[in-house]
């Protein structure tokens, strides 16, 4: 296990590295104990392409909530075939219908934290259990993520967590996508900078003067994250309905 001093030193070093160099280091360091977790946003697509260019197969985990946009499912299928991914589609214990039977209809409208916990946060834990480190697409220019380290210790899942594109900007990501002619979700061209579940509460387009995540969790002003990348208050999964 890396010590805090090791992580600080690596962060200083990685800050001047290209993301692909960081990914090469991660593959050499962790091998089969490394996983990518992606929702196939632009940074995730760029990361998968960089790994493909390294010719090193890495397990890719994606959270299939059962509520994704048709465009997202089509993109996942396309990128899986394009890069010959070792893709694991992580699904929650309850189907959408089963969740409705147990918690009531449209839980995401009433208590989105509970819905995210059931459909994203909890399922990811067992999926990551066999790995020592995981890769994310977090960037510091995203709202609320300015202090994202390139490498750190994830206390939620007890793993090393890498964000190789942390110091890249949205413009740099899109430039990479364009230069390499990579596929991306067509919803991005329709005003959706951040794409989650296909409900009016969870994902809406944004206006030009709004931040990139303002279309997420509408009418829930205190919610800005699904909970995977932060620690939320303990939830009573069988109450509040």
C-alpha positions as a Markdown table, in Angstrom:
| # | Residue | x | y | z |
|---|---|---|---|---|
| 1 | Unk | 0.0 | 0.0 | 0.0 |
| 2 | Unk | 1.3 | 3.4 | -0.9 |
| 3 | Unk | 1.9 | 5.7 | 2.1 |
| 4 | Unk | 0.6 | 9.3 | 2.2 |
| 5 | Unk | 4.1 | 10.6 | 1.5 |
| 6 | Unk | 4.3 | 8.4 | -1.5 |
| 7 | Unk | 1.0 | 9.7 | -2.8 |
| 8 | Unk | 2.1 | 13.3 | -2.3 |
| 9 | Unk | 5.3 | 12.7 | -4.2 |
| 10 | Unk | 3.5 | 10.9 | -7.1 |
| 11 | Unk | 1.0 | 13.7 | -7.4 |
| 12 | Unk | 3.8 | 16.2 | -7.8 |
| 13 | Unk | 5.4 | 14.1 | -10.4 |
| 14 | Unk | 2.2 | 13.2 | -12.2 |
| 15 | Unk | 1.2 | 16.8 | -12.5 |
| 16 | Unk | 3.6 | 17.3 | -15.4 |
| 17 | Unk | 2.8 | 14.0 | -17.1 |
| 18 | Unk | 0.5 | 13.3 | -20.0 |
| 19 | Unk | -2.5 | 11.1 | -19.0 |
| 20 | Unk | -1.2 | 8.3 | -21.1 |
| 21 | Unk | 2.0 | 8.2 | -19.2 |
| 22 | Unk | 0.1 | 8.0 | -15.9 |
| 23 | Unk | -2.0 | 5.2 | -17.4 |
| 24 | Unk | 1.2 | 3.3 | -18.4 |
| 25 | Unk | 2.5 | 3.7 | -14.9 |
| 26 | Unk | -0.8 | 2.4 | -13.4 |
| 27 | Unk | -0.8 | -0.6 | -15.7 |
| 28 | Unk | 2.8 | -1.5 | -14.9 |
| 29 | Unk | 2.2 | -1.0 | -11.1 |
| 30 | Unk | -1.1 | -2.8 | -10.8 |
| 31 | Unk | -1.6 | -5.0 | -13.8 |
| 32 | Unk | -4.7 | -7.2 | -13.5 |
| 33 | Unk | -5.5 | -5.5 | -10.2 |
| 34 | Unk | -6.4 | -2.3 | -12.1 |
| 35 | Unk | -9.9 | -1.3 | -13.3 |
| 36 | Unk | -11.4 | 1.6 | -15.2 |
| 37 | Unk | -14.8 | 2.8 | -14.0 |
| 38 | Unk | -16.5 | 4.9 | -16.7 |
| 39 | Unk | -20.0 | 6.1 | -17.7 |
| 40 | Unk | -18.6 | 6.8 | -21.2 |
| 41 | Unk | -18.5 | 10.5 | -20.9 |
| 42 | Unk | -15.8 | 12.2 | -23.1 |
| 43 | Unk | -13.0 | 11.9 | -20.5 |
| 44 | Unk | -13.8 | 8.2 | -20.2 |
| 45 | Unk | -13.7 | 7.7 | -24.0 |
| 46 | Unk | -10.3 | 9.4 | -24.2 |
| 47 | Unk | -9.0 | 7.3 | -21.3 |
| 48 | Unk | -10.2 | 4.1 | -23.0 |
| 49 | Unk | -8.5 | 5.1 | -26.2 |
| 50 | Unk | -5.2 | 5.9 | -24.4 |
| 51 | Unk | -5.3 | 2.4 | -22.8 |
| 52 | Unk | -6.1 | 0.8 | -26.2 |
| 53 | Unk | -3.1 | 2.6 | -27.7 |
| 54 | Unk | -0.9 | 1.0 | -24.9 |
| 55 | Unk | -2.1 | -2.5 | -26.0 |
| 56 | Unk | -2.7 | -3.5 | -22.4 |
| 57 | Unk | -6.2 | -5.0 | -21.6 |
| 58 | Unk | -7.7 | -3.5 | -18.5 |
| 59 | Unk | -11.1 | -4.5 | -17.0 |
| 60 | Unk | -13.7 | -1.8 | -17.6 |
| 61 | Unk | -16.6 | -1.4 | -15.3 |
| 62 | Unk | -19.7 | 0.6 | -16.2 |
| 63 | Unk | -22.8 | 1.1 | -14.0 |
| 64 | Unk | -25.9 | 0.1 | -15.9 |
| 65 | Unk | -28.6 | 1.5 | -13.7 |
| 66 | Unk | -31.4 | 0.3 | -16.0 |
| 67 | Unk | -32.3 | 3.9 | -16.6 |
| 68 | Unk | -29.7 | 5.1 | -19.1 |
| 69 | Unk | -30.5 | 6.9 | -22.3 |
| 70 | Unk | -30.8 | 4.8 | -25.5 |
| 71 | Unk | -27.9 | 6.9 | -26.9 |
| 72 | Unk | -25.7 | 5.9 | -23.9 |
| 73 | Unk | -26.5 | 2.2 | -24.4 |
| 74 | Unk | -25.7 | 2.5 | -28.1 |
| 75 | Unk | -22.4 | 4.3 | -27.4 |
| 76 | Unk | -21.3 | 1.6 | -24.8 |
| 77 | Unk | -21.9 | -1.1 | -27.4 |
| 78 | Unk | -20.0 | 0.9 | -30.1 |
| 79 | Unk | -17.0 | 1.6 | -27.9 |
| 80 | Unk | -16.9 | -2.0 | -26.5 |
| 81 | Unk | -16.6 | -3.3 | -30.0 |
| 82 | Unk | -14.2 | -0.6 | -31.2 |
| 83 | Unk | -11.6 | -1.1 | -28.5 |
| 84 | Unk | -12.4 | -4.8 | -27.8 |
| 85 | Unk | -13.1 | -4.0 | -24.2 |
| 86 | Unk | -13.1 | -6.4 | -21.3 |
| 87 | Unk | -16.3 | -4.8 | -20.2 |
| 88 | Unk | -18.4 | -5.6 | -17.1 |
| 89 | Unk | -21.8 | -4.0 | -16.9 |
| 90 | Unk | -22.5 | -3.6 | -13.2 |
| 91 | Unk | -26.2 | -3.8 | -12.4 |
| 92 | Unk | -28.0 | -3.1 | -9.1 |
| 93 | Unk | -29.6 | -5.8 | -7.1 |
| 94 | Unk | -33.1 | -4.5 | -7.9 |
| 95 | Unk | -34.6 | -3.9 | -11.3 |
| 96 | Unk | -36.3 | -0.6 | -11.8 |
| 97 | Unk | -39.6 | -2.3 | -11.4 |
| 98 | Unk | -38.5 | -4.1 | -8.2 |
| 99 | Unk | -37.3 | -0.8 | -6.8 |
| 100 | Unk | -40.7 | 0.7 | -7.5 |
| 101 | Unk | -42.4 | -2.1 | -5.7 |
| 102 | Unk | -40.2 | -1.8 | -2.6 |
| 103 | Unk | -39.6 | 2.0 | -2.5 |
| 104 | Unk | -42.5 | 3.5 | -4.5 |
| 105 | Unk | -42.6 | 5.0 | -8.0 |
| 106 | Unk | -39.9 | 7.4 | -9.2 |
| 107 | Unk | -37.7 | 7.3 | -6.2 |
| 108 | Unk | -35.2 | 9.6 | -8.0 |
| 109 | Unk | -37.7 | 12.4 | -7.7 |
| 110 | Unk | -38.3 | 12.1 | -4.0 |
| 111 | Unk | -34.9 | 11.0 | -2.5 |
| 112 | Unk | -32.3 | 10.9 | -5.3 |
| 113 | Unk | -29.5 | 10.1 | -2.8 |
| 114 | Unk | -31.3 | 6.8 | -2.0 |
| 115 | Unk | -31.8 | 6.0 | -5.6 |
| 116 | Unk | -28.1 | 6.7 | -6.4 |
| 117 | Unk | -27.1 | 4.6 | -3.5 |
| 118 | Unk | -29.2 | 1.6 | -4.6 |
| 119 | Unk | -28.4 | 1.8 | -8.3 |
| 120 | Unk | -24.8 | 3.1 | -8.4 |
| 121 | Unk | -22.8 | 3.4 | -5.1 |
| 122 | Unk | -23.7 | 0.0 | -3.5 |
| 123 | Unk | -23.3 | -2.1 | -6.7 |
| 124 | Unk | -19.9 | -0.6 | -7.4 |
| 125 | Unk | -18.4 | -1.9 | -4.1 |
| 126 | Unk | -18.5 | -5.7 | -4.9 |
| 127 | Unk | -17.5 | -5.0 | -8.5 |
| 128 | Unk | -14.3 | -3.3 | -7.3 |
| 129 | Unk | -13.6 | -5.9 | -4.7 |
| 130 | Unk | -11.0 | -7.8 | -6.7 |
| 131 | Unk | -9.0 | -4.7 | -7.6 |
| 132 | Unk | -6.3 | -2.7 | -5.9 |
| 133 | Unk | -6.7 | 0.5 | -7.9 |
| 134 | Unk | -9.3 | 2.2 | -10.1 |
| 135 | Unk | -9.3 | 4.8 | -12.8 |
| 136 | Unk | -11.8 | 7.6 | -13.1 |
| 137 | Unk | -12.5 | 10.5 | -15.5 |
| 138 | Unk | -12.6 | 13.3 | -12.9 |
| 139 | Unk | -11.2 | 16.7 | -13.8 |
| 140 | Unk | -10.4 | 19.7 | -11.7 |
| 141 | Unk | -12.2 | 22.1 | -14.0 |
| 142 | Unk | -15.6 | 20.4 | -13.2 |
| 143 | Unk | -17.8 | 22.1 | -10.6 |
| 144 | Unk | -16.9 | 21.0 | -7.1 |
| 145 | Unk | -13.8 | 19.0 | -8.2 |
| 146 | Unk | -11.1 | 21.6 | -8.1 |
| 147 | Unk | -9.0 | 19.7 | -5.6 |
| 148 | Unk | -9.1 | 16.3 | -7.3 |
| 149 | Unk | -5.7 | 14.6 | -7.0 |
| 150 | Unk | -4.3 | 12.6 | -9.8 |
| 151 | Unk | -3.6 | 9.8 | -7.4 |
| 152 | Unk | -5.1 | 9.3 | -3.9 |
| 153 | Unk | -6.5 | 6.9 | -1.4 |
| 154 | Unk | -10.3 | 6.2 | -1.8 |
| 155 | Unk | -11.5 | 5.6 | 1.7 |
| 156 | Unk | -15.0 | 4.7 | 0.5 |
| 157 | Unk | -13.9 | 1.7 | -1.5 |
| 158 | Unk | -10.5 | 1.2 | 0.2 |
| 159 | Unk | -8.5 | 1.4 | -3.1 |
| 160 | Unk | -6.0 | 3.6 | -4.8 |
| 161 | Unk | -7.9 | 6.0 | -7.0 |
| 162 | Unk | -6.4 | 7.6 | -10.2 |
| 163 | Unk | -7.7 | 10.5 | -12.2 |
| 164 | Unk | -5.2 | 10.8 | -15.0 |
| 165 | Unk | -7.1 | 13.6 | -16.7 |
| 166 | Unk | -7.5 | 15.6 | -13.5 |
| 167 | Unk | -5.5 | 18.6 | -14.8 |
| 168 | Unk | -6.9 | 18.5 | -18.3 |
| 169 | Unk | -9.7 | 20.9 | -19.3 |
| 170 | Unk | -12.9 | 20.2 | -21.1 |
| 171 | Unk | -11.5 | 21.8 | -24.1 |
| 172 | Unk | -8.4 | 19.5 | -24.1 |
| 173 | Unk | -10.6 | 16.5 | -23.8 |
| 174 | Unk | -12.7 | 17.5 | -26.7 |
| 175 | Unk | -9.6 | 18.3 | -28.7 |
| 176 | Unk | -8.4 | 14.8 | -28.1 |
| 177 | Unk | -11.7 | 13.3 | -29.1 |
| 178 | Unk | -11.7 | 15.3 | -32.3 |
| 179 | Unk | -8.1 | 14.6 | -33.3 |
| 180 | Unk | -8.5 | 10.9 | -32.9 |
| 181 | Unk | -12.0 | 10.9 | -34.4 |
| 182 | Unk | -13.5 | 9.1 | -31.4 |
| 183 | Unk | -17.2 | 8.4 | -31.0 |
| 184 | Unk | -19.1 | 10.2 | -28.3 |
| 185 | Unk | -22.6 | 10.5 | -27.0 |
| 186 | Unk | -24.7 | 12.6 | -29.5 |
| 187 | Unk | -26.6 | 14.1 | -26.5 |
| 188 | Unk | -23.5 | 16.2 | -25.9 |
| 189 | Unk | -24.5 | 18.1 | -29.2 |
| 190 | Unk | -28.0 | 18.6 | -27.8 |
| 191 | Unk | -27.0 | 20.6 | -24.7 |
| 192 | Unk | -26.2 | 17.8 | -22.3 |
| 193 | Unk | -22.6 | 18.3 | -21.0 |
| 194 | Unk | -23.1 | 15.7 | -18.3 |
| 195 | Unk | -25.2 | 12.7 | -18.9 |
| 196 | Unk | -26.7 | 10.4 | -16.2 |
| 197 | Unk | -30.0 | 8.6 | -16.0 |
| 198 | Unk | -32.8 | 9.2 | -18.4 |
| 199 | Unk | -35.2 | 10.9 | -16.1 |
| 200 | Unk | -36.2 | 14.6 | -16.0 |
| 201 | Unk | -34.9 | 14.8 | -12.4 |
| 202 | Unk | -31.4 | 13.3 | -13.1 |
| 203 | Unk | -30.4 | 14.8 | -16.5 |
| 204 | Unk | -31.5 | 17.8 | -18.4 |
| 205 | Unk | -29.8 | 20.1 | -21.0 |
| 206 | Unk | -28.2 | 23.3 | -19.7 |
| 207 | Unk | -28.0 | 26.8 | -21.0 |
| 208 | Unk | -24.8 | 28.4 | -22.2 |
| 209 | Unk | -24.3 | 30.4 | -19.0 |
| 210 | Unk | -24.7 | 27.5 | -16.7 |
| 211 | Unk | -22.0 | 25.1 | -15.4 |
| 212 | Unk | -21.6 | 21.7 | -16.9 |
| 213 | Unk | -23.4 | 19.8 | -14.1 |
| 214 | Unk | -26.3 | 22.2 | -13.6 |
| 215 | Unk | -28.6 | 19.8 | -15.5 |
| 216 | Unk | -28.1 | 17.1 | -12.9 |
| 217 | Unk | -30.6 | 16.4 | -10.1 |
| 218 | Unk | -33.0 | 19.2 | -10.9 |
| 219 | Unk | -34.9 | 20.7 | -7.9 |
| 220 | Unk | -32.4 | 19.1 | -5.5 |
| 221 | Unk | -30.0 | 22.0 | -5.0 |
| 222 | Unk | -27.9 | 20.3 | -2.4 |
| 223 | Unk | -27.2 | 17.3 | -4.6 |
| 224 | Unk | -24.2 | 17.6 | -7.0 |
| 225 | Unk | -22.8 | 14.1 | -7.0 |
| 226 | Unk | -24.2 | 10.6 | -7.2 |
| 227 | Unk | -22.1 | 9.5 | -4.2 |
| 228 | Unk | -19.4 | 7.4 | -5.9 |
| 229 | Unk | -16.8 | 10.1 | -5.5 |
| 230 | Unk | -17.8 | 11.5 | -2.1 |
| 231 | Unk | -19.1 | 10.3 | 1.2 |
| 232 | Unk | -22.8 | 11.0 | 1.7 |
| 233 | Unk | -24.6 | 10.9 | 5.1 |
| 234 | Unk | -25.8 | 7.4 | 6.1 |
| 235 | Unk | -29.0 | 6.6 | 4.4 |
| 236 | Unk | -32.0 | 4.6 | 5.7 |
| 237 | Unk | -32.7 | 2.6 | 2.6 |
| 238 | Unk | -36.0 | 1.4 | 3.9 |
| 239 | Unk | -37.4 | 4.7 | 5.3 |
| 240 | Unk | -38.5 | 8.0 | 4.0 |
| 241 | Unk | -40.9 | 6.7 | 1.4 |
